[in-house]
Amino acid sequence: MRRGVVLLAALMAVGSGLTALAAGSGNAANDRLLALPPDQQAAMLAKGIKGCAGESPFLMGIATTAKWKGLAYWSVHCKDGRNFAVQIAPDPKAPWIAADCSALQGSGKECFKKF
């Protein structure tokens, strides 16, 4: 739960400081994910989400602001109907953080939408 709150705070803070970038973003995990076909992207994004069989991956953007630089944000749809935002830090040792997209409601941010 705490990680989801951190992710939501980061999403709120970076706002329009996100830009979708191609490989070479400075975030090696994100770049590797971009190189995979969509079904494998979805599987990787859903890996840490209990009970989620991922499908429909979507790159929302990569933070470019100084404080959040290199944080990649993806959305993934689970076959059971749930949707999650996933934050991928440029630090390869940092865990991927997922938050249920329903938690974004009313924040002005949405899953499956470019920032």
C-alpha positions in Angstrom: 0.0 0.0 0.0 2.8 2.4 0.9 4.5 1.9 -2.4 1.3 2.6 -4.2 1.0 5.9 -2.3 4.6 6.8 -3.3 3.8 6.0 -6.9 0.7 8.2 -6.8 2.6 11.0 -5.3 5.2 10.8 -8.0 2.6 10.7 -10.7 1.0 13.8 -9.2 4.3 15.7 -8.8 5.7 15.1 -12.3 2.5 15.9 -14.1 3.4 17.4 -17.5 7.1 16.7 -16.9 6.6 13.3 -18.6 7.5 12.6 -22.1 7.3 9.2 -23.8 10.8 8.4 -25.0 12.2 5.6 -27.0 15.1 3.3 -26.1 18.1 5.1 -24.8 16.0 6.9 -22.1 18.6 6.4 -19.4 16.4 3.8 -17.8 17.8 0.4 -18.8 14.9 -1.6 -17.4 12.4 0.5 -19.4 14.6 0.2 -22.5 14.7 -3.6 -22.2 10.9 -3.6 -21.7 10.5 -1.5 -24.9 12.4 -4.0 -26.9 10.0 -6.8 -26.0 6.8 -7.7 -27.9 3.6 -6.5 -26.3 2.6 -9.8 -24.8 6.0 -10.1 -23.0 5.8 -6.4 -21.9 2.4 -7.2 -20.3 3.7 -10.3 -18.6 6.7 -8.4 -17.2 4.6 -5.4 -16.0 2.1 -7.8 -14.2 4.8 -10.0 -12.6 4.6 -8.3 -9.2 0.8 -7.8 -9.2 -0.9 -10.6 -7.3 -3.4 -12.4 -9.5 -2.8 -10.3 -12.6 -2.3 -12.0 -16.0 -1.2 -8.9 -17.9 -2.4 -7.8 -21.3 -2.5 -4.5 -23.1 0.7 -2.7 -21.9 0.9 1.0 -22.5 3.8 3.4 -22.0 2.4 6.5 -20.4 5.7 8.4 -20.3 9.1 9.0 -18.7 9.8 11.8 -16.3 12.2 14.5 -17.4 12.1 16.8 -14.4 15.2 16.9 -12.3 13.7 15.2 -9.2 12.0 12.4 -11.0 14.2 12.1 -14.1 14.2 8.7 -15.7 11.1 7.3 -13.9 9.1 5.4 -16.5 5.3 5.0 -16.1 3.4 2.2 -17.8 -0.2 1.0 -17.6 -1.2 -2.7 -17.8 -4.6 -4.3 -18.0 -5.2 -7.6 -16.2 -7.3 -10.3 -17.7 -9.6 -10.1 -14.6 -10.5 -6.5 -15.5 -8.2 -4.6 -13.1 -5.8 -1.9 -14.3 -2.5 -0.8 -12.8 0.0 2.0 -13.2 3.6 0.7 -12.9 6.6 2.9 -12.0 10.0 1.7 -13.2 12.9 3.5 -11.6 16.2 4.0 -13.5 18.0 2.3 -10.6 18.2 -1.4 -11.6 18.0 -2.4 -7.9 14.8 -0.4 -7.2 11.6 -2.4 -7.2 8.9 -1.8 -9.7 5.9 -0.2 -8.0 2.3 -0.8 -9.0 -0.8 1.0 -8.0 -4.4 0.2 -8.9 -5.6 2.7 -11.5 -8.8 3.3 -9.5 -6.7 5.1 -6.9 -5.9 7.8 -9.5 -9.6 8.7 -9.9 -10.2 12.4 -9.1 -6.4 13.2 -9.3 -6.5 14.5 -12.8 -4.2 11.6 -13.9 -5.4 8.5 -15.8 -3.9 5.1 -16.7 -3.6 4.4 -20.4 -3.1 8.0 -21.2 0.1 9.8 -22.2 1.2 12.6 -19.8 
